[in-house]
Amino acid sequence: MAGSAQLVIAALVGLGLLLVLIIKFKVQAVVSILLGAIVIGLLAGMPFSEIVSSVNQGIGETLKGIALLVGLGSMFGAILEVSGGAQSLAAMAMGYGERKAAWALGLTGLIVAIPVFFDAGLIILIPLAFSMARRSGNSSLTYVIPLLAGLAVGHAFIPPTPGPVLVAGMLGVELGWVILVGVFCGAAALVVAGPIWGRVCGRKYYVSPPPALSGSADVDDSKLPPLWVVICIILIPLLLIVLNSVAKVVPAMEGARPILSFLGEPFVALIIATVFAMIVLGYSRGYGKAELEKVMTKSLEPAGLILLVTAAGGVLRYILQNSGLGTVIGDAVSSASLPIVIVAFVIAAAIRISIGSATVAMTMAAGIVSAMPEIQALSPIYLACVTAAIAGGATVCSHFNDSGFWLVKSLMGLDETTTLKTWTIMETLVGVTGFLVALLISCFA
C-alpha cells in the first residue's frame, strides 16, 4: 500500500481532473468519473491488473443491487404518467381550494416523484400550479415552489427513486430503513421548503403564469383513474419493503418473515407494483399490449444513463477502497471526531456545488463514504441516516451548472437572479432540513 501522502495526492489529482473534465471541457460524466478513478489508481501505485479488477468489481458489485430497481421503477413511472395517474393526484390538489392548494400540490409532487423522474413530474404537474395561480390571482411561485419542493424531496430521499436506491446499495443498507428515515427527513423538508417558503416567495415576487402553459391545465377529471387506485398502487412497493425491514426486528412478526422477506425484496415489490399498474392503469383503461410495451420500453432510455453513472461511481468507490485511500479518509475522520453523517453531507454538497448533477454528487459521495472502514460497523438505521445526509448534500445549491435550474427558469419565465433567489434557496432548504433531521435521528441510532 502506498503512503498516506501519496494516496491523498492521487485522490486530489484524480478528483480535480474529474471536475475539470466535467465543468471546463463538458466531458460526459461517465467518462469523466472513469478517467478520474483510473488516474487515482495509477498515481496511488496500484498495479495495472488491480486497477482493471477494481473497475470490473465496481461495475459488477454496484449494478447487481440496483439495475433491476432502476429499470422497473422507470417502467412503473411511465405507466403512471401516460395513464393520467399523476394528473389524478394533481386534480385532488385543485379541490382543496386556494388556502390548502399549496400543501396539496407539495404532497402531490412528493408522491409523484417517487416513481416518476423529476423532469417528467414537473412538466406534467406545473400547468396545474399555473392554473391555481390564475384562479386565485396570486403569484405562480406560491404554488410552484411547494410543487417543486415535493418533487425534490421525493427525488432525493424516498426510494424507489434512483438516487437513494444507488446510495443505499453502495452503503449496503436495506431500503426499508432508508424509506423510514427518508419519510421523516422528507416531511420536514417539504414543510419548510414548500408551503412556507412558497408563501414567502409569492409575497416577494409576483410571477404571472405563462400563457402557453396555463391553457394545458384543463384536465377532464372523468377520464382520470380513481385517486385511491393510484395511491394504492404507488404505496405497494413502499409498504412491502418497509414491512420486510420491520419484520426482521419485531418478534411478533417472526412467522411472517419468510413471505415478507420475499415480497419485500425491492425488485419483487417493484415487479408486483409494475404488474398491478400494467393491469389497472394500462390494460383496463384501454391501452393495448403493443402500445403499453412501447411506453415501457421508451421509459428505459433515461434509465441507461443513470445506471452507467452509477456504475462509474462504483468504480470510483472500489479504486478508493482498494488503493487504501478509504482507510486514510476514515482515519482522518476519526481523528477529527466528526460524525460520518456530517462528513457525508459535506462531501456530497461540495460535489453538488462543483458539478451540478445531483445523481453524480450522490454517486461520488457514496463511493467515497462507502470506502471508509468505519461504515462496516454502523447500524442499519445510522447507515440510513448517512444515505439521507448524502441525498441532502446532493440537493443543496442548485445553480448555473444544474440542468434543473434552467428547466425551472424556462418553464416559469424567470430571470437568473430571481431563479437563484427562489429555486436555489428552495433546493438548499430541502437539502439542509433533510440533513438536520437525519443528523438528529443518527444521535439515537
C-alpha positions in Angstrom: 0.0 0.0 0.0 1.3 3.5 -0.9 2.0 6.1 1.8 -0.8 8.3 3.1 0.6 11.4 1.4 0.8 9.7 -2.0 -2.7 8.4 -1.7 -4.1 11.8 -0.7 -2.3 13.5 -3.6 -3.5 10.8 -6.0 -7.1 11.4 -4.9 -6.8 15.2 -5.2 -5.4 15.0 -8.6 -7.9 12.4 -9.8 -10.9 14.2 -8.4 -9.5 17.5 -9.7 -9.2 16.1 -13.1 -12.8 14.7 -12.9 -14.1 18.2 -12.0 -12.1 19.9 -14.7 -13.3 17.5 -17.4 -17.0 17.9 -16.4 -17.0 21.7 -15.7 -14.4 23.1 -18.1 -14.4 20.7 -21.0 -18.0 19.4 -20.7 -16.9 15.8 -20.9 -19.8 13.3 -20.2 -20.0 12.4 -16.5 -19.5 8.7 -17.0 -16.2 9.1 -19.0 -15.0 11.8 -16.5 -15.6 9.6 -13.5 -13.9 6.6 -15.0 -10.9 8.6 -16.1 -10.6 10.2 -12.7 -10.8 6.8 -11.0 -8.1 5.3 -13.3 -5.8 8.3 -12.7 -6.2 7.9 -8.9 -5.3 4.2 -9.2 -2.2 4.9 -11.3 -0.9 7.7 -9.1 -1.6 5.6 -6.0 0.7 3.0 -7.4 -1.9 0.3 -7.9 -0.7 -2.5 -10.4 -2.5 -2.4 -13.8 -4.1 -5.7 -13.1 -5.6 -4.4 -9.8 -6.9 -1.3 -11.5 -8.7 -3.5 -14.1 -10.1 -5.8 -11.4 -11.3 -2.8 -9.3 -13.1 -1.4 -12.4 -14.8 -4.7 -13.0 -15.6 -5.2 -9.3 -17.1 -1.7 -9.1 -19.3 -2.2 -12.1 -20.5 -5.7 -11.1 -21.0 -5.1 -7.4 -22.8 -1.8 -7.9 -25.2 -2.7 -10.7 -26.2 -6.1 -9.2 -28.1 -4.3 -6.5 -29.9 -1.6 -8.4 -30.1 -2.4 -12.1 -33.5 -4.1 -11.8 -34.8 -1.4 -9.4 -34.0 1.5 -11.8 -35.4 -0.3 -14.8 -38.6 -1.4 -13.1 -39.0 2.0 -11.4 -38.7 3.7 -14.8 -41.4 1.5 -16.3 -43.7 1.9 -13.3 -43.4 5.7 -13.5 -44.1 5.7 -17.2 -47.3 3.8 -16.8 -48.4 6.2 -14.0 -47.5 9.2 -16.3 -49.3 8.1 -19.5 -52.4 6.7 -17.7 -53.2 10.1 -16.1 -52.3 8.9 -12.6 -50.2 11.9 -11.9 -52.9 14.2 -13.1 -55.4 12.4 -10.9 -53.3 13.2 -7.9 -53.0 16.8 -9.0 -56.7 17.1 -9.6 -57.1 16.2 -5.9 -54.9 19.2 -5.0 -57.1 21.5 -7.1 -60.1 20.6 -5.0 -58.7 21.8 -1.7 -59.1 25.5 -2.5 -56.7 28.4 -2.5 -55.6 28.2 1.1 -54.7 24.5 1.1 -53.7 24.1 -2.5 -50.0 24.8 -1.8 -49.9 22.0 0.7 -51.8 19.6 -1.6 -49.5 20.4 -4.5 -46.4 19.8 -2.4 -47.8 16.4 -1.3 -48.7 15.6 -4.9 -45.2 16.4 -6.1 -43.8 14.2 -3.3 -45.9 11.2 -4.2 -45.4 11.6 -8.0 -41.6 11.9 -7.7 -41.3 8.5 -6.0 -41.9 6.6 -9.3 -41.5 9.4 -11.9 -38.3 11.2 -12.8 -38.1 14.8 -11.6 -38.2 16.5 -15.0 -41.2 14.4 -16.2 -43.1 15.0 -13.0 -42.5 18.8 -13.2 -43.6 19.0 -16.8 -46.8 17.0 -16.1 -47.8 18.9 -12.9 -46.7 22.5 -13.4 -49.7 23.5 -15.6 -52.0 22.7 -12.6 -50.0 25.0 -10.4 -50.2 27.8 -13.0 -54.0 27.1 -13.2 -54.4 27.6 -9.5 -52.4 30.9 -9.7 -54.6 32.1 -12.4 -57.8 31.3 -10.5 -56.5 32.9 -7.2 -54.7 35.9 -8.7 -51.6 35.0 -6.6 -48.0 34.8 -7.8 -47.2 31.4 -9.5 -44.4 31.0 -7.0 -47.0 30.5 -4.3 -48.0 27.2 -5.8 -45.0 26.2 -8.0 -42.5 26.3 -5.1 -44.4 23.8 -3.0 -44.7 21.6 -6.1 -41.0 21.8 -6.8 -40.2 21.1 -3.1 -42.4 17.9 -3.2 -40.7 16.7 -6.3 -37.2 17.5 -4.9 -38.0 15.7 -1.7 -39.3 12.6 -3.4 -36.4 12.6 -5.8 -33.8 12.9 -3.1 -35.0 11.0 0.0 -37.5 8.2 -0.7 -36.9 5.0 -2.7 -37.5 3.6 -5.3 -36.4 6.9 -6.9 -32.9 6.1 -8.2 -30.8 8.5 -6.0 -31.3 6.9 -2.5 -31.5 3.5 -4.1 -28.0 3.7 -5.5 -26.6 5.3 -2.3 -28.2 2.6 -0.2 -26.8 -0.1 -2.5 -23.3 1.3 -2.2 -23.5 1.6 1.6 -25.1 -1.8 2.0 -28.3 -0.7 3.9 -31.8 -2.1 3.4 -34.2 0.1 1.6 -36.8 -0.3 4.3 -34.7 1.7 6.7 -33.9 4.3 4.0 -37.6 4.7 3.4 -38.4 5.1 7.1 -35.7 7.7 7.7 -36.4 9.4 4.3 -40.1 9.9 5.2 -39.2 11.8 8.3 -36.4 13.8 6.6 -38.6 14.5 3.6 -41.7 15.5 5.6 -39.8 18.2 7.5 -38.0 19.4 4.3 -41.3 19.6 2.4 -43.0 21.7 5.1 -40.1 24.2 5.3 -39.1 24.4 1.6 -42.6 24.0 0.2 -45.7 25.9 1.5 -43.7 28.1 4.0 -41.0 29.2 1.5 -43.5 29.3 -1.3 -45.7 31.8 0.6 -42.6 34.0 1.2 -41.6 33.9 -2.5 -45.2 34.6 -3.6 -45.4 37.7 -1.5 -42.0 39.0 -2.5 -42.1 38.2 -6.3 -45.2 38.4 -8.4 -44.8 36.0 -11.3 -47.8 35.6 -13.6 -48.4 32.1 -15.1 -47.0 31.8 -18.7 -50.0 31.8 -21.1 -48.5 28.9 -23.3 -48.6 26.5 -20.4 -51.6 27.8 -18.5 -54.0 26.5 -21.1 -52.8 22.9 -20.7 -54.0 22.7 -17.2 -57.6 21.9 -18.0 -58.0 18.2 -17.4 -61.1 16.1 -17.8 -61.4 14.5 -14.4 -63.8 11.9 -15.6 -61.2 10.3 -17.8 -58.6 10.1 -15.0 -58.0 6.9 -12.9 -59.6 7.0 -9.4 -57.3 8.7 -6.9 -57.5 5.8 -4.4 -56.3 3.4 -7.0 -53.3 5.5 -7.9 -52.3 6.0 -4.3 -52.7 2.3 -3.5 -50.5 1.2 -6.5 -47.8 3.7 -5.6 -47.8 2.5 -1.9 -47.5 -1.2 -2.8 -43.6 -1.3 -3.1 -43.1 1.1 -0.2 -45.3 -0.9 2.2 -43.8 -4.3 1.2 -40.2 -3.1 1.6 -40.9 -1.4 4.9 -42.8 -4.5 6.3 -39.9 -6.7 5.4 -37.5 -4.5 7.4 -39.9 -4.2 10.3 -40.5 -7.9 10.4 -36.8 -8.6 11.0 -36.8 -6.7 14.3 -40.3 -7.4 15.6 -40.5 -10.8 17.3 -44.3 -10.9 16.9 -43.9 -11.0 13.1 -41.4 -13.9 13.1 -43.9 -16.3 11.5 -44.5 -14.0 8.5 -40.8 -13.2 8.0 -40.2 -15.7 5.1 -43.0 -14.5 3.0 -42.4 -10.8 3.8 -38.7 -11.3 3.1 -39.6 -12.5 -0.4 -42.4 -10.0 -1.1 -40.3 -7.1 0.5 -37.3 -7.8 -1.6 -37.1 -4.5 -3.5 -37.1 -5.9 -7.0 -40.0 -8.3 -6.2 -42.0 -5.4 -4.6 -41.5 -3.3 -7.8 -42.4 -6.2 -10.1 -45.7 -6.6 -8.2 -46.4 -2.8 -8.4 -45.5 -2.7 -12.1 -47.8 -5.6 -12.9 -50.6 -4.0 -11.0 -50.0 -0.7 -12.8 -50.0 -2.6 -16.2 -53.3 -4.2 -15.5 -55.2 -1.5 -13.5 -53.8 1.7 -15.2 -52.9 0.2 -18.5 -55.0 -2.7 -20.0 -58.2 -1.9 -18.1 -58.1 1.8 -19.2 -57.9 1.0 -22.9 -54.1 0.7 -23.6 -53.3 -2.1 -26.0 -50.5 -4.6 -25.4 -48.3 -3.2 -28.1 -48.9 0.4 -27.0 -48.1 -0.3 -23.4 -45.0 -2.2 -24.3 -43.8 0.8 -26.4 -44.4 3.1 -23.5 -42.5 0.9 -21.1 -39.6 0.3 -23.5 -39.3 4.1 -24.1 -39.0 4.7 -20.4 -35.8 2.6 -20.2 -33.8 5.1 -22.2 -33.0 7.5 -19.3 -32.5 4.5 -17.0 -29.5 3.5 -19.1 -27.7 6.8 -18.3 -28.5 6.5 -14.6 -27.1 3.0 -14.5 -23.9 4.0 -16.3 -23.3 6.9 -14.0 -24.0 4.7 -11.0 -21.6 2.0 -12.3 -18.9 4.7 -12.8 -19.4 5.8 -9.2 -19.0 2.2 -8.1 -15.7 2.1 -9.9 -14.5 5.2 -8.1 -15.5 3.6 -4.8 -13.5 0.4 -5.3 -10.5 2.3 -6.6 -10.5 4.4 -3.5 -11.1 1.4 -1.3 -8.6 -1.0 -2.9 -5.9 1.7 -3.1 -6.1 2.2 0.7 -7.4 5.7 0.5 -10.7 4.8 2.2 -8.7 3.8 5.3 -6.8 7.2 5.1 -10.1 9.1 4.9 -11.6 7.0 7.7 -8.6 7.7 10.0 -8.8 11.4 9.2 -12.5 11.5 10.0 -11.9 9.6 13.3 -9.1 12.0 14.3 -11.3 15.0 13.5 -14.1 13.5 15.7 -16.7 14.4 13.1 -19.8 12.1 12.8 -19.8 10.3 9.5 -23.3 11.8 8.8 -21.8 15.3 8.8 -18.8 14.2 6.6 -21.2 12.5 4.1 -23.3 15.7 3.8 -20.2 18.0 3.3 -18.7 15.7 0.7 -22.0 15.4 -1.3 -22.6 19.2 -1.0 -19.1 20.1 -2.3 -19.5 17.8 -5.3 -23.0 19.1 -6.0 -21.9 22.7 -5.9 -18.9 21.9 -8.2 -20.6 19.6 -10.7 -24.3 20.4 -10.6 -25.7 16.9 -11.1 -27.5 15.5 -8.0 -27.1 12.0 -9.3 -23.4 12.3 -9.9 -23.0 14.0 -6.5 -24.8 11.2 -4.7 -22.8 8.6 -6.6 -19.4 10.1 -6.0 -20.1 10.9 -2.3 -21.4 7.4 -1.7 -18.3 6.0 -3.3 -16.0 8.0 -1.0 -18.0 7.3 2.1 -18.5 3.6 1.5 -14.7 3.2 1.2 -14.3 4.1 4.8 -13.7 1.1 7.1 -16.0 2.5 9.8 -19.0 2.0 7.6 -18.9 -1.7 8.2 -19.6 -1.3 11.9 -22.6 1.1 11.7 -26.1 0.1 12.4 -28.7 -0.1 9.6 -30.6 3.0 11.0 -27.4 5.0 11.1 -26.5 4.0 7.6 -30.0 5.1 6.5 -29.2 8.5 8.1 -25.9 8.6 6.2 -27.9 7.9 3.0 -30.3 10.8 3.8 -27.3 13.1 4.5 -25.7 12.3 1.2 -29.1 12.9 -0.5 -29.4 16.2 1.3 -25.9 17.3 0.4 -26.5 16.4 -3.3 -29.7 18.6 -3.3 -28.4 21.9 -2.0 -27.3 25.0 -4.0 -28.7 24.2 -7.5 -27.3 26.9 -9.7 -26.0 27.6 -13.3 -24.3 24.1 -13.7 -27.5 22.2 -12.9 -30.0 21.4 -15.7 -32.9 21.6 -13.2 -32.0 25.3 -12.6 -32.5 26.1 -16.3 -35.6 23.9 -16.7 -37.4 25.8 -13.8 -36.2 29.1 -15.1 -37.5 28.5 -18.6 -40.9 26.9 -17.6 -41.6 29.8 -15.2 -40.2 32.6 -17.4 -37.9 33.9 -14.6 -34.6 35.7 -14.9 -31.4 34.2 -13.5 -31.4 36.3 -10.4 -35.0 35.5 -9.4 -34.4 31.8 -10.0 -31.4 31.9 -7.7 -33.4 33.7 -5.0 -36.3 31.3 -5.2 -35.5 27.9 -6.7 -31.9 27.7 -5.5 -32.8 28.7 -1.9 -35.7 26.1 -2.0 -33.3 23.3 -3.0 -30.9 24.4 -0.3 -33.7 24.3 2.3 -34.7 20.9 1.2 -31.2 19.5 1.5 -30.2 21.2 4.8 -33.5 20.4 6.5 -33.4 16.8 5.5 -29.8 16.6 6.6 -30.6 18.1 10.0 -33.4 15.6 10.6 -31.0 12.8 9.6 -28.4 14.1 12.0 -30.9 14.2 14.8 -32.1 10.7 14.2 -28.5 9.5 14.0 -27.9 10.7 17.5 -30.3 8.0 18.8 -29.2 5.2 16.3 
